[in-house]
Amino acid sequence: MALFHGLAALALLVFVVGVAGRVRFWLGGAGGADAPDRGAAALTLARRSAGIILRRQTLQALVSNGLILRQVWRESRLRWLIHLTISWSFVGLFVIGSLGDMASDLGAPLRKDDAWFAAINDSLGVVLLAGVALAAGRRYLSRRPHTRTLFEDAAVLAVLGLLGVSGFLVEAGRYLKEGTPASVGGYAFVGYALSQAAEPLGWDWAFAYGWFWWVHGLLGLGLVAFIPYSKLFHIFASPVTIALDERGTRPRPSEGGGVAGEATAWPA
């Protein structure tokens, strides 16, 4: 476990460095590439943003277009469904999974086998896989010319899909390793059903569970580290840019793209 915590710290460091690079590039558009004092530009931007971010108009824009994606809904119902299912299921799984484990380790009365926890966890996993399937279908089966297929898109979809599948395998492996009865594990309607289907294989489930856990964990850490360097960064950038755009305070990135240019580029 110490090794995993070390890798998690490394992934977080890579994430922070990537975000810092994005912000630095973003501020280059605010103060100009030759701005004499980038720190002063950052401070000015922070002050201007703080003055408006909690205004009602800004919060309405944040909820409507940044979180509920009303603008995407108007453009395409399918794109809206893909964005919503992938983004919110991913956030939900992170909250009840990673943060839930941390809270449990700190003494919170939270167990993975609690009925509500297991049901929500499996439901979000199903929603994530459904969103990935919809995105892959639209990207690879649609003949619309604007649907471009890049290696990065395929890789991200593959990792998200593997995260969802490996999460269910981890759950099933744990049930088999611990010999969990249906009265306890039944609320995990996918993971427990998968464990029952796999039980006749007669594997060393303690060993298999360890492999499943590490694959799932490393995929998750790799994705976290990759986010600032990919189109997925719009998960964080879009709500901020939309809120600031409402009052005309968002800086324009320098030539060559930037945060705003990627706001709705992926996955649909």
Sequence and secondary structure as in RCSB ss.txt:
>XXXX:A:sequence
MALFHGLAALALLVFVVGVAGRVRFWLGGAGGADAPDRGAAALTLARRSAGIILRRQTLQALVSNGLILRQVWRE
SRLRWLIHLTISWSFVGLFVIGSLGDMASDLGAPLRKDDAWFAAINDSLGVVLLAGVALAAGRRYLSRRPHTRTL
FEDAAVLAVLGLLGVSGFLVEAGRYLKEGTPASVGGYAFVGYALSQAAEPLGWDWAFAYGWFWWVHGLLGLGLVA
FIPYSKLFHIFASPVTIALDERGTRPRPSEGGGVAGEATAWPA
>XXXX:A:secstr
 HHHHHHHHHHHHHHHHHHHHHHHHHHHHHH TT S HHHHHHHHHHHHHHHTTSHHHHHHIIIIIIS HHHHHH
 HHHHHHHHHHHHHHHHHHIIIIIHHHHHHTT S  TTSHHHHHHHHHHHHHHHHHHHHHHHHHHH   TT    
HHHHHHHHHHHHHHHHHHHHHHHHHHHHT  HHHHTTSTTHHHHHHHHGGG   HHHHHHHHHHHHHHHHHHHHH
HGGGSGGGHHHHHHHHHHHHTTT      TT  TGGGTT S  
